[in-house]
């Protein structure tokens, strides 16, 4: 699961108006939706946050997919009056482990996304594996 958050969305609204902000959300979701697989699910999670569910996808492949989305969006600028608007996002990815529920998965993805924001934005970070999952694997070995 990945959480994608549009970088500096408030600035888009403040500098260009809420109509352009709405256009940015539509543009963002269209580009992402066209670039993911049919089995992947894109949902608006709130404000300028989106969740992409990537079923049956290993963490490394999920990172590759989301980073490719980031690069794709970088080249697909939104035409606006007086020029183009470049939209970027930060993302966090988390993989489901043994006893995880959706809340735990979302929390880890959200924490990774905020770490990406703190690391200067426009990047994708993978959440750390929960200690309980690592402990279970060692115990089962």
ZAKELUM-832934 format. One record per atom (N, C-alpha, C, CB): atom name; x, y, z. Coordinates in Angstrom, 2 decimals. Glycine has a CB too. Example, Ala and Ser with C-alpha at 12.3 -4.5 7.8 and 13.67 -1.06 7.14 Angstrom:
<pts>
<'N', <13.19, -5.69, 7.80>> <'CA', <12.30, -4.50, 7.80>> <'C', <13.20, -3.30, 7.80>> <'CB', <11.31, -4.47, 9.05>> <'N', <12.85, -2.25, 7.08>> <'CA', <13.67, -1.06, 7.14>> <'C', <12.90, 0.03, 7.87>> <'CB', <14.08, -0.60, 5.72>> 
</pts>
This chain:
<pts>
<'N', <0.84, -1.16, 0.00>> <'CA', <0.00, 0.00, 0.00>> <'C', <0.89, 1.23, 0.00>> <'CB', <-0.95, -0.01, 1.20>> <'N', <0.47, 2.23, -0.76>> <'CA', <1.22, 3.48, -0.82>> <'C', <0.28, 4.65, -0.52>> <'CB', <1.90, 3.66, -2.21>> <'N', <0.78, 5.62, 0.20>> <'CA', <0.08, 6.89, 0.39>> <'C', <0.87, 7.95, -0.35>> <'CB', <-0.08, 7.24, 1.92>> <'N', <0.19, 8.65, -1.24>> <'CA', <0.79, 9.72, -2.04>> <'C', <0.18, 11.05, -1.60>> <'CB', <0.57, 9.48, -3.58>> <'N', <1.01, 12.02, -1.34>> <'CA', <0.55, 13.32, -0.91>> <'C', <1.16, 14.39, -1.81>> <'CB', <0.91, 13.58, 0.59>> <'N', <0.30, 15.19, -2.45>> <'CA', <0.79, 16.23, -3.36>> <'C', <1.60, 17.25, -2.57>> <'CB', <-0.38, 16.92, -4.10>> <'N', <2.81, 17.50, -3.03>> <'CA', <3.70, 18.45, -2.36>> <'C', <3.21, 19.89, -2.57>> <'CB', <5.14, 18.30, -2.87>> <'N', <3.24, 20.65, -1.50>> <'CA', <2.91, 22.09, -1.53>> <'C', <1.55, 22.37, -2.15>> <'CB', <3.98, 22.85, -2.29>> <'N', <0.57, 21.54, -1.85>> <'CA', <-0.75, 21.74, -2.43>> <'C', <-1.38, 23.05, -1.96>> <'CB', <-1.66, 20.57, -2.06>> <'N', <-1.17, 23.42, -0.73>> <'CA', <-1.70, 24.69, -0.22>> <'C', <-1.16, 25.85, -1.04>> <'CB', <-1.34, 24.88, 1.28>> <'N', <0.10, 25.78, -1.41>> <'CA', <0.71, 26.82, -2.23>> <'C', <0.02, 26.92, -3.60>> <'CB', <2.21, 26.55, -2.41>> <'N', <-0.35, 25.76, -4.17>> <'CA', <-1.07, 25.77, -5.45>> <'C', <-2.38, 26.53, -5.29>> <'CB', <-1.34, 24.32, -5.94>> <'N', <-3.13, 26.21, -4.24>> <'CA', <-4.40, 26.90, -3.99>> <'C', <-4.18, 28.39, -3.73>> <'CB', <-5.12, 26.26, -2.81>> <'N', <-3.18, 28.71, -2.92>> <'CA', <-2.93, 30.11, -2.55>> <'C', <-2.47, 30.94, -3.75>> <'CB', <-1.89, 30.17, -1.45>> <'N', <-1.61, 30.38, -4.59>> <'CA', <-1.04, 31.15, -5.70>> <'C', <-1.91, 31.15, -6.96>> <'CB', <0.32, 30.59, -6.04>> <'N', <-2.69, 30.07, -7.16>> <'CA', <-3.43, 29.94, -8.42>> <'C', <-4.94, 29.87, -8.23>> <'CB', <-2.96, 28.72, -9.15>> <'N', <-5.39, 29.74, -7.01>> <'CA', <-6.82, 29.64, -6.73>> <'C', <-7.30, 28.21, -6.60>> <'CB', <-7.60, 30.34, -7.80>> <'N', <-8.46, 28.07, -5.98>> <'CA', <-9.00, 26.74, -5.71>> <'C', <-9.45, 26.02, -6.97>> <'CB', <-10.15, 26.84, -4.75>> <'N', <-9.84, 26.76, -8.01>> <'CA', <-10.20, 26.10, -9.27>> <'C', <-9.00, 25.36, -9.86>> <'CB', <-10.74, 27.12, -10.28>> <'N', <-7.84, 26.00, -9.82>> <'CA', <-6.62, 25.35, -10.30>> <'C', <-6.24, 24.20, -9.36>> <'CB', <-5.45, 26.37, -10.42>> <'N', <-6.46, 24.39, -8.06>> <'CA', <-6.23, 23.29, -7.11>> <'C', <-7.07, 22.09, -7.45>> <'CB', <-6.52, 23.75, -5.68>> <'N', <-8.34, 22.32, -7.78>> <'CA', <-9.23, 21.22, -8.18>> <'C', <-8.74, 20.57, -9.47>> <'CB', <-10.67, 21.73, -8.37>> <'N', <-8.31, 21.39, -10.43>> <'CA', <-7.76, 20.84, -11.68>> <'C', <-6.52, 20.01, -11.40>> <'CB', <-7.43, 21.98, -12.67>> <'N', <-5.71, 20.46, -10.45>> <'CA', <-4.49, 19.72, -10.10>> <'C', <-4.84, 18.34, -9.53>> <'CB', <-3.65, 20.51, -9.08>> <'N', <-5.88, 18.28, -8.70>> <'CA', <-6.30, 16.98, -8.14>> <'C', <-6.79, 16.04, -9.24>> <'CB', <-7.41, 17.19, -7.10>> <'N', <-7.57, 16.57, -10.17>> <'CA', <-8.08, 15.75, -11.28>> <'C', <-6.92, 15.29, -12.16>> <'CB', <-9.12, 16.56, -12.12>> <'N', <-6.04, 16.21, -12.50>> <'CA', <-4.87, 15.88, -13.33>> <'C', <-4.03, 14.79, -12.66>> <'CB', <-4.01, 17.14, -13.59>> <'N', <-3.74, 14.99, -11.39>> <'CA', <-2.96, 14.03, -10.61>> <'C', <-3.60, 12.64, -10.67>> <'CB', <-2.83, 14.49, -9.14>> <'N', <-4.88, 12.58, -10.36>> <'CA', <-5.54, 11.27, -10.31>> <'C', <-5.61, 10.61, -11.69>> <'CB', <-6.94, 11.40, -9.73>> <'N', <-5.81, 11.39, -12.75>> <'CA', <-5.83, 10.82, -14.10>> <'C', <-4.48, 10.22, -14.47>> <'CB', <-6.23, 11.89, -15.13>> <'N', <-3.41, 10.96, -14.21>> <'CA', <-2.07, 10.46, -14.56>> <'C', <-1.76, 9.19, -13.78>> <'CB', <-0.99, 11.55, -14.27>> <'N', <-2.06, 9.19, -12.49>> <'CA', <-1.77, 8.01, -11.66>> <'C', <-2.62, 6.83, -12.13>> <'CB', <-2.03, 8.31, -10.16>> <'N', <-3.91, 7.06, -12.34>> <'CA', <-4.82, 5.98, -12.73>> <'C', <-4.40, 5.34, -14.05>> <'CB', <-6.25, 6.50, -12.83>> <'N', <-3.94, 6.16, -15.00>> <'CA', <-3.50, 5.63, -16.29>> <'C', <-2.21, 4.83, -16.18>> <'CB', <-3.31, 6.77, -17.28>> <'N', <-1.43, 5.06, -15.13>> <'CA', <-0.11, 4.44, -15.03>> <'C', <-0.08, 3.20, -14.14>> <'CB', <0.86, 5.44, -14.50>> <'N', <-1.16, 2.91, -13.41>> <'CA', <-1.16, 1.72, -12.56>> <'C', <-1.86, 0.57, -13.27>> <'CB', <-1.85, 2.02, -11.19>> <'N', <-1.69, -0.62, -12.72>> <'CA', <-2.31, -1.81, -13.30>> <'C', <-3.82, -1.82, -13.04>> <'CB', <-1.66, -3.09, -12.72>> <'N', <-4.52, -2.62, -13.80>> <'CA', <-5.97, -2.77, -13.59>> <'C', <-6.28, -3.31, -12.20>> <'CB', <-6.56, -3.70, -14.63>> <'N', <-5.40, -4.12, -11.66>> <'CA', <-5.65, -4.72, -10.35>> <'C', <-5.35, -3.77, -9.20>> <'CB', <-4.82, -5.98, -10.19>> <'N', <-4.64, -2.68, -9.47>> <'CA', <-4.32, -1.70, -8.44>> <'C', <-5.54, -0.79, -8.23>> <'CB', <-3.07, -0.86, -8.84>> <'N', <-5.65, -0.26, -7.03>> <'CA', <-6.80, 0.58, -6.70>> <'C', <-6.29, 1.94, -6.22>> <'CB', <-7.69, -0.10, -5.62>> <'N', <-6.80, 2.99, -6.85>> <'CA', <-6.47, 4.36, -6.46>> <'C', <-7.68, 4.97, -5.78>> <'CB', <-6.03, 5.21, -7.69>> <'N', <-7.47, 5.54, -4.59>> <'CA', <-8.54, 6.19, -3.84>> <'C', <-8.04, 7.51, -3.29>> <'CB', <-9.06, 5.28, -2.70>> <'N', <-8.91, 8.50, -3.31>> <'CA', <-8.58, 9.75, -2.63>> <'C', <-8.80, 9.50, -1.15>> <'CB', <-9.45, 10.97, -3.15>> <'N', <-7.80, 9.82, -0.36>> <'CA', <-7.81, 9.49, 1.06>> <'C', <-8.19, 10.70, 1.89>> <'CB', <-6.45, 8.96, 1.49>> <'N', <-8.03, 11.86, 1.35>> <'CA', <-8.37, 13.10, 2.04>> <'C', <-7.63, 14.23, 1.37>> <'CB', <-8.02, 13.03, 3.55>> <'N', <-8.15, 15.43, 1.44>> <'CA', <-7.47, 16.60, 0.88>> <'C', <-6.70, 16.30, -0.38>> <'CB', <-6.55, 17.18, 1.90>> <'N', <-5.38, 16.31, -0.24>> <'CA', <-4.49, 16.04, -1.38>> <'C', <-3.75, 14.72, -1.21>> <'CB', <-3.49, 17.19, -1.55>> <'N', <-4.29, 13.83, -0.39>> <'CA', <-3.69, 12.51, -0.19>> <'C', <-4.47, 11.45, -0.95>> <'CB', <-3.64, 12.16, 1.32>> <'N', <-3.72, 10.51, -1.51>> <'CA', <-4.31, 9.40, -2.24>> <'C', <-3.67, 8.11, -1.75>> <'CB', <-4.13, 9.57, -3.78>> <'N', <-4.43, 7.04, -1.78>> <'CA', <-3.92, 5.71, -1.44>> <'C', <-3.94, 4.88, -2.71>> <'CB', <-4.76, 5.03, -0.30>> <'N', <-2.85, 4.14, -2.92>> <'CA', <-2.80, 3.18, -4.01>> <'C', <-2.59, 1.81, -3.38>> <'CB', <-1.66, 3.53, -5.05>> <'N', <-3.57, 0.94, -3.55>> <'CA', <-3.43, -0.44, -3.10>> <'C', <-2.81, -1.23, -4.24>> <'CB', <-4.82, -1.06, -2.66>> <'N', <-1.73, -1.92, -3.94>> <'CA', <-0.99, -2.69, -4.93>> <'C', <-1.00, -4.16, -4.50>> <'CB', <0.49, -2.16, -5.08>> <'N', <-2.12, -4.87, -4.76>> <'CA', <-2.23, -6.24, -4.28>> <'C', <-1.18, -7.17, -4.88>> <'CB', <-3.61, -6.78, -4.58>> <'N', <-0.74, -8.10, -4.05>> <'CA', <0.22, -9.12, -4.49>> <'C', <1.48, -8.51, -5.10>> <'CB', <-0.43, -10.06, -5.49>> <'N', <1.97, -7.46, -4.47>> <'CA', <3.15, -6.76, -4.98>> <'C', <4.20, -6.68, -3.88>> <'CB', <2.79, -5.34, -5.49>> <'N', <5.39, -7.19, -4.16>> <'CA', <6.49, -7.13, -3.20>> <'C', <6.91, -5.67, -3.00>> <'CB', <7.69, -7.99, -3.68>> <'N', <7.50, -5.40, -1.87>> <'CA', <7.88, -4.04, -1.51>> <'C', <8.77, -3.39, -2.56>> <'CB', <8.59, -4.03, -0.17>> <'N', <9.77, -4.10, -3.03>> <'CA', <10.70, -3.52, -4.00>> <'C', <10.00, -3.16, -5.29>> <'CB', <11.85, -4.49, -4.29>> <'N', <9.08, -4.00, -5.74>> <'CA', <8.32, -3.70, -6.95>> <'C', <7.37, -2.52, -6.70>> <'CB', <7.52, -4.94, -7.42>> <'N', <6.76, -2.47, -5.54>> <'CA', <5.89, -1.34, -5.20>> <'C', <6.67, -0.04, -5.22>> <'CB', <5.23, -1.54, -3.82>> <'N', <7.89, -0.08, -4.69>> <'CA', <8.74, 1.12, -4.73>> <'C', <8.99, 1.53, -6.18>> <'CB', <10.08, 0.87, -3.99>> <'N', <9.33, 0.58, -7.01>> <'CA', <9.59, 0.87, -8.42>> <'C', <8.36, 1.48, -9.09>> <'CB', <10.01, -0.42, -9.16>> <'N', <7.19, 0.91, -8.83>> <'CA', <5.95, 1.40, -9.45>> <'C', <5.66, 2.83, -9.00>> <'CB', <4.76, 0.48, -9.08>> <'N', <5.73, 3.09, -7.71>> <'CA', <5.39, 4.41, -7.19>> <'C', <6.43, 5.44, -7.62>> <'CB', <5.27, 4.38, -5.65>> <'N', <7.68, 5.07, -7.64>> <'CA', <8.70, 6.01, -8.09>> <'C', <8.53, 6.31, -9.58>> <'CB', <10.11, 5.46, -7.81>> <'N', <8.12, 5.32, -10.35>> <'CA', <7.83, 5.53, -11.78>> <'C', <6.66, 6.49, -11.93>> <'CB', <7.54, 4.18, -12.49>> <'N', <5.65, 6.36, -11.06>> <'CA', <4.52, 7.30, -11.07>> <'C', <5.01, 8.73, -10.79>> <'CB', <3.46, 6.89, -10.02>> <'N', <5.92, 8.84, -9.84>> <'CA', <6.47, 10.16, -9.49>> <'C', <7.18, 10.77, -10.69>> <'CB', <7.45, 10.03, -8.30>> <'N', <7.98, 9.99, -11.37>> <'CA', <8.69, 10.49, -12.55>> <'C', <7.74, 10.79, -13.71>> <'CB', <9.74, 9.47, -12.99>> <'N', <6.72, 9.97, -13.89>> <'CA', <5.73, 10.20, -14.95>> <'C', <5.00, 11.52, -14.71>> <'CB', <4.71, 9.03, -15.01>> <'N', <4.58, 11.76, -13.48>> <'CA', <3.87, 12.99, -13.17>> <'C', <4.76, 14.21, -13.40>> <'CB', <3.37, 12.97, -11.72>> <'N', <6.04, 14.04, -13.18>> <'CA', <7.00, 15.13, -13.37>> <'C', <7.03, 15.60, -14.83>> <'CB', <8.40, 14.68, -12.94>> <'N', <6.75, 14.70, -15.77>> <'CA', <6.79, 15.07, -17.19>> <'C', <5.42, 15.48, -17.73>> <'CB', <7.33, 13.91, -18.01>> <'N', <4.36, 15.19, -17.00>> <'CA', <2.99, 15.49, -17.44>> <'C', <2.48, 16.72, -16.69>> <'CB', <2.04, 14.26, -17.20>> <'N', <2.86, 17.87, -17.15>> <'CA', <2.49, 19.11, -16.46>> <'C', <1.06, 19.52, -16.80>> <'CB', <3.46, 20.23, -16.81>> <'N', <0.45, 20.23, -15.87>> <'CA', <-0.92, 20.69, -16.04>> <'C', <-0.92, 22.06, -16.71>> <'CB', <-1.66, 20.75, -14.68>> <'N', <-1.52, 22.17, -17.91>> <'CA', <-1.61, 23.48, -18.55>> <'C', <-2.56, 24.39, -17.77>> <'CB', <-2.09, 23.34, -20.02>> <'N', <-2.09, 25.58, -17.44>> <'CA', <-2.93, 26.58, -16.76>> <'C', <-2.72, 27.91, -17.47>> <'CB', <-2.58, 26.68, -15.22>> <'N', <-3.57, 28.87, -17.18>> <'CA', <-3.43, 30.20, -17.76>> <'C', <-2.04, 30.73, -17.44>> <'CB', <-4.54, 31.17, -17.24>> <'N', <-1.32, 31.13, -18.47>> <'CA', <0.00, 31.71, -18.26>> <'C', <1.12, 30.68, -18.16>> <'CB', <-0.01, 32.53, -17.04>> <'N', <0.84, 29.40, -18.43>> <'CA', <1.94, 28.43, -18.39>> <'C', <1.50, 27.03, -18.02>> <'CB', <2.97, 28.88, -17.42>> <'N', <2.37, 26.37, -17.30>> <'CA', <2.13, 24.99, -16.88>> <'C', <2.42, 24.88, -15.39>> <'CB', <3.00, 23.99, -17.68>> <'N', <1.73, 23.95, -14.78>> <'CA', <1.92, 23.69, -13.35>> <'C', <2.55, 22.32, -13.19>> <'CB', <0.58, 23.79, -12.57>> <'N', <3.67, 22.28, -12.51>> <'CA', <4.32, 21.01, -12.23>> <'C', <3.82, 20.52, -10.87>> <'CB', <5.89, 21.14, -12.24>> <'N', <3.32, 19.31, -10.86>> <'CA', <2.78, 18.72, -9.64>> <'C', <3.72, 17.60, -9.22>> <'CB', <1.32, 18.19, -9.84>> <'N', <4.10, 17.64, -7.98>> <'CA', <4.98, 16.59, -7.43>> <'C', <4.34, 16.01, -6.19>> <'CB', <6.41, 17.15, -7.11>> <'N', <4.80, 14.81, -5.82>> <'CA', <4.26, 14.21, -4.60>> <'C', <5.35, 13.49, -3.82>> <'CB', <3.13, 13.24, -4.94>> <'N', <5.04, 13.29, -2.56>> <'CA', <5.86, 12.46, -1.68>> <'C', <5.01, 11.23, -1.35>> <'CB', <6.31, 13.24, -0.37>> <'N', <5.67, 10.09, -1.17>> <'CA', <4.92, 8.85, -0.93>> <'C', <5.60, 7.99, 0.11>> <'CB', <4.76, 8.08, -2.22>> <'N', <4.77, 7.24, 0.79>> <'CA', <5.24, 6.22, 1.72>> <'C', <4.61, 4.89, 1.34>> <'CB', <4.90, 6.59, 3.19>> <'N', <5.40, 3.84, 1.42>> <'CA', <4.95, 2.49, 1.06>> <'C', <5.09, 1.59, 2.27>> <'CB', <5.76, 1.92, -0.15>> <'N', <4.09, 0.75, 2.48>> <'CA', <4.17, -0.25, 3.55>> <'C', <3.66, -1.57, 3.01>> <'CB', <3.36, 0.20, 4.81>> <'N', <4.29, -2.63, 3.47>> <'CA', <3.87, -3.98, 3.09>> <'C', <3.13, -4.62, 4.26>> <'CB', <5.10, -4.86, 2.67>> <'N', <2.12, -5.40, 3.94>> <'CA', <1.34, -6.08, 4.97>> <'C', <2.11, -7.32, 5.45>> <'CB', <-0.06, -6.48, 4.44>> <'N', <2.17, -7.46, 6.76>> <'CA', <2.83, -8.60, 7.38>> <'C', <1.83, -9.33, 8.26>> <'CB', <4.07, -8.17, 8.19>> <'N', <2.06, -10.61, 8.45>> <'CA', <1.29, -11.51, 9.30>> <'C', <0.05, -10.98, 9.97>> <'CB', <2.13, -11.99, 10.30>> <'N', <0.21, -10.35, 11.12>> <'CA', <-0.94, -9.95, 11.93>> <'C', <-1.40, -8.52, 11.65>> <'CB', <-0.61, -10.09, 13.38>> <'N', <-0.89, -7.90, 10.60>> <'CA', <-1.30, -6.53, 10.27>> <'C', <-2.78, -6.45, 9.96>> <'CB', <-0.50, -6.02, 9.08>> <'N', <-3.35, -5.32, 10.32>> <'CA', <-4.67, -4.98, 9.82>> <'C', <-4.51, -3.73, 8.97>> <'CB', <-5.71, -4.75, 10.99>> <'N', <-5.59, -3.27, 8.36>> <'CA', <-5.50, -2.11, 7.47>> <'C', <-5.01, -0.87, 8.21>> <'CB', <-6.85, -1.84, 6.83>> <'N', <-5.43, -0.70, 9.44>> <'CA', <-5.03, 0.49, 10.21>> <'C', <-3.51, 0.51, 10.41>> <'CB', <-5.75, 0.52, 11.57>> <'N', <-2.93, -0.62, 10.75>> <'CA', <-1.47, -0.69, 10.95>> <'C', <-0.73, -0.44, 9.65>> <'CB', <-1.07, -2.05, 11.54>> <'N', <-1.24, -0.99, 8.58>> <'CA', <-0.63, -0.81, 7.26>> <'C', <-0.67, 0.66, 6.85>> <'CB', <-1.35, -1.68, 6.21>> <'N', <-1.82, 1.29, 6.98>> <'CA', <-1.95, 2.71, 6.65>> <'C', <-1.07, 3.58, 7.52>> <'CB', <-3.40, 3.15, 6.78>> <'N', <-0.99, 3.24, 8.80>> <'CA', <-0.17, 4.03, 9.72>> <'C', <1.30, 4.00, 9.31>> <'CB', <-0.33, 3.52, 11.16>> <'N', <1.82, 2.82, 8.97>> <'CA', <3.22, 2.72, 8.55>> <'C', <3.46, 3.45, 7.22>> <'CB', <3.62, 1.25, 8.42>> <'N', <2.53, 3.32, 6.28>> <'CA', <2.67, 4.02, 5.00>> <'C', <2.63, 5.53, 5.23>> <'CB', <1.56, 3.60, 4.01>> <'N', <1.75, 5.98, 6.10>> <'CA', <1.63, 7.41, 6.41>> <'C', <2.91, 7.93, 7.07>> <'CB', <0.42, 7.65, 7.34>> <'N', <3.46, 7.16, 7.99>> <'CA', <4.71, 7.57, 8.64>> <'C', <5.85, 7.68, 7.62>> <'CB', <5.09, 6.57, 9.76>> <'N', <5.91, 6.74, 6.69>> <'CA', <6.94, 6.79, 5.64>> <'C', <6.73, 7.99, 4.74>> <'CB', <6.94, 5.49, 4.81>> <'N', <5.46, 8.30, 4.44>> <'CA', <5.17, 9.47, 3.60>> <'C', <5.61, 10.75, 4.29>> <'CB', <3.68, 9.53, 3.26>> <'N', <5.34, 10.88, 5.58>> <'CA', <5.77, 12.08, 6.31>> <'C', <7.30, 12.15, 6.40>> <'CB', <5.17, 12.10, 7.72>> <'N', <7.95, 11.01, 6.49>> <'CA', <9.42, 11.01, 6.46>> <'C', <9.92, 11.50, 5.10>> <'CB', <9.98, 9.58, 6.75>> <'N', <9.23, 11.13, 4.02>> <'CA', <9.59, 11.62, 2.68>> <'C', <9.40, 13.13, 2.60>> <'CB', <8.74, 10.91, 1.59>> <'N', <8.35, 13.64, 3.22>> <'CA', <8.12, 15.10, 3.25>> <'C', <9.27, 15.79, 3.99>> <'CB', <6.75, 15.43, 3.93>> <'N', <9.66, 15.22, 5.13>> <'CA', <10.75, 15.82, 5.92>> <'C', <12.08, 15.75, 5.19>> <'CB', <10.87, 15.13, 7.29>> <'N', <12.21, 14.77, 4.29>> <'CA', <13.46, 14.58, 3.53>> <'C', <13.43, 15.39, 2.24>> <'CB', <13.68, 13.09, 3.23>> <'N', <12.83, 16.53, 2.25>> <'CA', <12.78, 17.50, 1.15>> <'C', <11.77, 17.18, 0.06>> <'CB', <14.11, 17.60, 0.52>> <'N', <10.85, 16.28, 0.31>> <'CA', <9.72, 16.04, -0.60>> <'C', <10.14, 15.44, -1.94>> <'CB', <8.98, 17.34, -0.85>> <'N', <9.11, 15.19, -2.78>> <'CA', <9.32, 14.64, -4.12>> <'C', <10.16, 13.36, -4.08>> <'CB', <9.99, 15.67, -5.03>> <'N', <9.75, 12.47, -3.20>> <'CA', <10.47, 11.19, -3.07>> <'C', <9.55, 10.11, -2.53>> <'CB', <11.70, 11.34, -2.16>> <'N', <10.01, 8.89, -2.63>> <'CA', <9.26, 7.73, -2.17>> <'C', <10.11, 7.02, -1.13>> <'CB', <8.90, 6.77, -3.36>> <'N', <9.51, 6.73, 0.02>> <'CA', <10.21, 5.99, 1.07>> <'C', <9.38, 4.77, 1.47>> <'CB', <10.48, 6.89, 2.31>> <'N', <10.07, 3.72, 1.84>> <'CA', <9.44, 2.48, 2.27>> <'C', <9.46, 2.42, 3.79>> <'CB', <10.14, 1.25, 1.65>> <'N', <8.32, 2.07, 4.37>> <'CA', <8.21, 1.94, 5.83>> <'C', <9.05, 0.77, 6.32>> <'CB', <6.74, 1.73, 6.25>> <'N', <9.55, 0.93, 7.50>> <'CA', <10.29, -0.18, 8.11>> <'C', <9.35, -1.31, 8.46>> <'CB', <11.03, 0.29, 9.37>> <'N', <9.91, -2.48, 8.42>> <'CA', <9.16, -3.68, 8.79>> <'C', <8.87, -3.60, 10.29>> <'CB', <9.96, -4.99, 8.43>> <'N', <7.64, -3.89, 10.71>> <'CA', <7.34, -3.84, 12.15>> <'C', <8.16, -4.87, 12.92>> <'CB', <5.83, -4.08, 12.40>> <'N', <8.52, -4.52, 14.12>> <'CA', <9.35, -5.41, 14.94>> <'C', <8.67, -6.75, 15.15>> <'CB', <9.66, -4.75, 16.30>> <'N', <7.36, -6.77, 15.30>> <'CA', <6.64, -8.02, 15.52>> <'C', <6.77, -8.96, 14.33>> <'CB', <5.17, -7.74, 15.80>> <'N', <6.82, -8.43, 13.11>> <'CA', <6.95, -9.28, 11.91>> <'C', <8.35, -9.88, 11.85>> <'CB', <6.66, -8.47, 10.62>> <'N', <9.36, -9.07, 12.14>> <'CA', <10.73, -9.56, 12.12>> <'C', <10.93, -10.63, 13.20>> <'CB', <11.72, -8.41, 12.33>> <'N', <10.35, -10.40, 14.38>> <'CA', <10.46, -11.37, 15.48>> <'C', <9.79, -12.69, 15.12>> <'CB', <9.84, -10.80, 16.77>> <'N', <8.63, -12.62, 14.47>> <'CA', <7.90, -13.82, 14.09>> <'C', <8.70, -14.63, 13.08>> <'CB', <6.54, -13.46, 13.51>> <'N', <9.38, -13.96, 12.14>> <'CA', <10.16, -14.68, 11.16>> <'C', <11.34, -15.39, 11.81>> <'CB', <10.65, -13.73, 10.07>> <'N', <11.99, -14.73, 12.75>> <'CA', <13.11, -15.36, 13.44>> <'C', <12.62, -16.56, 14.25>> <'CB', <13.82, -14.35, 14.36>> <'N', <11.48, -16.42, 14.90>> <'CA', <10.94, -17.51, 15.72>> <'C', <10.54, -18.69, 14.85>> <'CB', <9.73, -17.02, 16.53>> <'N', <10.09, -18.45, 13.65>> <'CA', <9.67, -19.53, 12.76>> <'C', <10.80, -20.16, 11.98>> <'CB', <8.65, -19.03, 11.81>> <'N', <11.98, -19.58, 12.04>> <'CA', <13.11, -20.09, 11.26>> <'C', <13.68, -21.36, 11.84>> <'CB', <14.20, -19.05, 11.18>> 
</pts>
